[in-house]
Amino acid sequence: MHRSRTRLSWHAGRKQVAGKYARYAPRLIGYAILAAALIFIVVGIATAHEYSSNGVTVAHPWARATPGGTNISGAFLEMKAAARHRDRLVGARSPGAGAVELHSRIMESGAAKMRRVDAIALKAGASSVILKPGGYHLMLTDLPAPLKEGDLLKLTLVFEKAGEIEVEATVEPVAAMGPHGFDQQPGTAPKPTGAHNH
């Protein structure tokens, strides 16, 4: 009799525990669906911001929004050449800019200066070439209209061998250092501790 009561009590306890956690099942399922959706969105963004053609891949293109009264901006991206495929970025254009120039940034007499360059080389199968604030970048001039955060800017990149690659650059905040909330261009080596953006 005592053993029978114990068994009944144990089964009742299991039912109470099961009933307690059953209340949370819909919420847990909802969390799982949300997590899967977020993963899908992140993967989709990564895929949508990669453009490949004839051995060259361009990733994460973006530009800075312009404050009122400014008609110049900068655009940035990551590019890489496939194995056994050397190439050079030799030009760019955009319907959203009067001109697009390839620029580098150098230090001269202790001051940072921008210089126009004719081309940016991509070594075969080497690590990515990063166009970023404070380094190589695309200078957008004579903008007919301000670049607004959240807009998309069409760019045509011209490579010596791969030809033209059309991309869409996301327009990020005026002081952004990277796309999609990143504090630097994806593909850039991590900053040393204590480093500052300029």
C-alpha positions in Angstrom: 0.0 0.0 0.0 2.8 2.4 1.0 4.7 1.5 -2.2 1.6 2.1 -4.3 1.1 5.6 -2.7 4.8 6.4 -3.3 4.5 5.4 -6.9 1.3 7.5 -7.4 3.0 10.5 -5.6 6.0 10.1 -8.0 3.8 10.0 -11.1 1.9 13.0 -9.8 5.1 14.9 -9.2 6.2 14.2 -12.8 2.9 15.5 -14.1 3.2 18.7 -12.1 6.8 19.3 -13.4 5.8 18.5 -16.9 2.8 20.8 -16.6 4.9 23.6 -15.2 7.4 23.5 -18.1 4.7 22.9 -20.7 3.6 26.5 -20.1 6.9 27.7 -21.4 7.0 25.5 -24.5 5.3 28.0 -26.8 7.7 30.7 -25.6 10.8 28.5 -26.1 9.6 27.5 -29.6 9.1 31.2 -30.4 12.7 32.0 -29.3 14.0 29.2 -31.5 12.1 30.5 -34.5 13.4 34.1 -33.8 17.0 32.8 -33.5 16.7 30.9 -36.8 15.2 34.0 -38.5 18.1 36.2 -37.2 20.7 33.7 -38.5 18.9 33.7 -41.9 18.9 37.5 -42.0 22.6 37.8 -41.1 23.5 35.2 -43.7 21.3 37.0 -46.3 23.0 40.3 -45.6 26.4 38.8 -46.0 25.5 37.2 -49.3 23.7 40.3 -50.6 26.8 42.4 -50.0 29.2 40.2 -52.0 29.6 40.7 -55.7 31.8 38.4 -57.8 32.9 38.5 -61.5 35.8 37.1 -63.5 37.9 36.2 -60.5 37.3 39.3 -58.4 35.1 39.5 -55.3 33.9 42.8 -53.8 32.3 42.7 -50.3 30.6 45.2 -47.9 30.6 48.3 -50.0 29.3 51.4 -48.1 29.5 55.2 -48.2 29.2 57.9 -45.6 26.2 60.1 -45.4 26.8 63.8 -46.1 25.9 66.7 -43.8 24.0 69.6 -45.2 25.9 71.7 -47.7 28.5 69.1 -48.4 28.8 67.6 -51.9 31.7 65.2 -51.3 31.9 61.9 -49.5 33.9 58.6 -49.4 33.0 55.0 -50.3 34.7 52.0 -48.9 34.8 48.2 -49.5 36.8 45.0 -49.4 38.1 43.3 -52.6 40.0 40.1 -53.4 41.4 38.4 -56.4 41.1 34.6 -56.9 44.1 32.4 -57.0 46.2 32.8 -60.1 44.3 36.0 -61.0 46.1 39.3 -60.5 44.1 42.4 -61.2 43.9 46.1 -60.6 41.1 48.5 -59.7 41.6 51.2 -62.3 38.4 53.3 -62.0 34.9 53.8 -60.7 31.8 55.8 -61.4 28.4 56.3 -59.9 25.1 57.9 -61.1 25.0 59.5 -57.7 28.3 61.4 -58.1 29.7 63.8 -60.6 33.1 61.9 -60.4 34.6 59.0 -58.4 38.4 59.0 -57.9 40.7 56.4 -56.3 42.5 57.9 -53.4 45.1 57.0 -50.8 46.0 58.7 -47.6 49.6 59.4 -46.7 51.4 61.2 -43.9 53.5 64.1 -45.1 55.4 66.4 -42.6 53.2 65.1 -39.8 50.0 65.8 -41.6 47.6 63.4 -43.3 47.0 64.1 -46.9 44.9 62.5 -49.6 46.5 61.6 -53.0 44.7 60.5 -56.1 46.1 57.2 -57.5 45.8 55.6 -60.9 45.1 52.1 -59.7 44.9 49.8 -56.7 46.6 46.4 -57.1 45.1 43.0 -56.2 47.6 40.2 -55.8 46.5 36.7 -56.9 45.0 34.7 -54.1 46.4 37.2 -51.5 44.5 38.6 -48.5 41.8 41.1 -49.2 42.6 44.7 -50.1 40.6 46.9 -47.8 39.3 50.4 -48.8 38.6 52.0 -45.4 38.6 55.4 -43.6 42.2 56.5 -43.2 43.4 54.4 -46.1 42.6 53.6 -49.7 39.1 54.8 -50.6 36.8 56.1 -53.3 36.3 59.8 -53.3 32.9 60.9 -54.4 32.7 64.4 -55.7 30.1 66.8 -57.1 27.2 64.9 -55.5 24.0 66.2 -57.1 22.0 65.4 -53.9 23.0 64.6 -50.3 23.7 61.0 -49.3 21.2 60.0 -46.6 21.7 57.3 -44.1 19.8 54.2 -45.1 20.0 54.9 -48.9 21.7 52.7 -51.4 24.3 54.1 -53.8 25.0 52.4 -57.1 28.7 52.1 -57.9 30.4 50.6 -61.0 34.0 49.4 -60.2 36.3 49.1 -63.2 39.0 46.4 -63.1 41.8 46.0 -65.6 41.0 42.3 -66.3 37.7 41.5 -64.6 36.0 44.4 -66.3 33.1 46.2 -64.6 31.4 45.1 -61.4 28.3 46.9 -60.3 27.6 47.1 -56.6 25.2 48.8 -54.2 26.8 50.6 -51.3 24.8 51.2 -48.1 24.9 54.8 -46.9 26.0 54.8 -43.2 26.1 57.7 -40.7 28.4 60.6 -41.3 31.0 59.5 -38.8 30.7 55.8 -39.4 33.9 53.7 -39.5 32.3 50.6 -41.0 29.0 49.3 -42.4 26.0 47.9 -40.6 27.2 49.2 -37.2 30.7 47.8 -37.3 33.4 50.0 -35.9 35.7 49.2 -38.8 35.6 47.8 -42.3 35.0 44.0 -42.2 38.2 42.1 -43.2 40.4 44.7 -41.3 42.8 43.3 -38.7 41.5 44.0 -35.1 42.7 47.3 -33.7 45.3 47.1 -30.9 44.0 47.8 -27.4 43.7 51.5 -26.8 43.8 52.4 -30.5 41.7 55.3 -31.7 39.9 56.1 -34.9 40.9 59.3 -36.8 
